[in-house]
Amino acid sequence: MKYLSAVVIAALISTAAFPSQTSAQYDPLEWTASAAYGYLGYSKSDSRLKDGELLTLRLANNLNRWISIEGLYSLARNLEGNSDGPVPNVAKTWTACLGAEALLHLVQQEGSMFDPFLAAGFGVNWYDHEVLSQNIAFSTRLGGGLNVRFSDEWALRADLRFILPGGDNETDGYTADIGISYSFGPAVRTYAAQPSSWDQVRPIAPVPVTPYAAPPVRSQPLPVAPVAASQFPSPFETKYEPAVQFLSGSNKIDPRYFPELDTIAAAIAASPTASARIEGHADKTRNSDAEYNRRISQARAQAVLDYFANVHGIPRSRMQAIGVGFDRPKFPNDPANGNPANRRVEVYITRP
């Protein structure tokens, strides 16, 4: 057991050898519970207690992709007294700890197995013997850990903490443990719909529009069969599907898509009576929330509408932004990663 801490540290260092598979951000589930088995060590050789085994239970609330608040309960049942220490008459005792920590996740990327984190918090220890000047000891906890995810729910977890005493300098030491964690609840989102903006607005050269030229009149008109009026759609609607994709949880338009949007804006501006319906879409994973995806798809459609209005001067009264969510995918979605091609917009131009 004394070498368990070295295993934990080696696991943390190994994360540098495994780069993430994608830059898309990962949305964790709201709650994470874990159970671990490990080792409680004391820093000083003349400590009142010998090192021993440790059981730890944890429950974390994942506030967002980066921050978690975690409560913990740990129990070391069979601690032996140190015969070389200042209180050699302590044969056997136990200690329990209640603590709270804040976790800072260093990597939260979709498709990555590895989630290293830093931790800081405090703990309160109880002893059933007065191995200290009293039965209760307060301490500060600093360290880190690593989650190795096998799915959105299950992960292997390793932790290392250094225990800094709050008064009695003989309680300082460390804990190292390995266990299993299970995440549950809805996916945590950090997105909040806001008006879209651009880092800079560049001038757009007008797109030339060829004026309509009437065909020459024939001296002998060709016979035309009568056609029912219902065969002519009115009003006339044209669908545009620009190759615009958005990052996960984002409504920002990449500047490389501006030329294609400029062409669509010219088609709207060419007819003073034309109107446009802009539909935003989202992809879907097994943990996707319908209301969140409806809002993010609405924000994507609104970003395109704002671009047409701010850059090309098209009146907002002639345009409408609609969020469809993930209800109408164009391509199949992967349960774990979704599909970036479904994070898109469609533009419908109606000419009466």
Sequence and secondary structure as in RCSB ss.txt:
>XXXX:A:sequence
MKYLSAVVIAALISTAAFPSQTSAQYDPLEWTASAAYGYLGYSKSDSRLKDGELLTLRLANNLNRWISIEGLYSL
ARNLEGNSDGPVPNVAKTWTACLGAEALLHLVQQEGSMFDPFLAAGFGVNWYDHEVLSQNIAFSTRLGGGLNVRF
SDEWALRADLRFILPGGDNETDGYTADIGISYSFGPAVRTYAAQPSSWDQVRPIAPVPVTPYAAPPVRSQPLPVA
PVAASQFPSPFETKYEPAVQFLSGSNKIDPRYFPELDTIAAAIAASPTASARIEGHADKTRNSDAEYNRRISQAR
AQAVLDYFANVHGIPRSRMQAIGVGFDRPKFPNDPANGNPANRRVEVYITRP
>XXXX:A:secstr
 TTHHHHHHHHHHHGGGS  S  SB   EEEEEEEEEEEEEES TT SB  EEEEEEEEEEE SSSEEEEEEEEE
EEEEEB TTSS TT  EEEEEEEEEEEEEES  BTT SEEEEEEEEEEEEEESS SSSSSEEEEEEEEEEEEEES
SSSEEEEEEEEEEEESS TTS EEEEEEEEEEEEEEE           S                   SS     
   GGGS SSEEEEE       TT     GGGHHHHHHHHHHHHTSTT EEEEEEE    TT  HHHHHHHHHHH
HHHHHHHHHHHH   GGGEEEEEEETSS SS  BTTTB GGGS EEEEEEE 
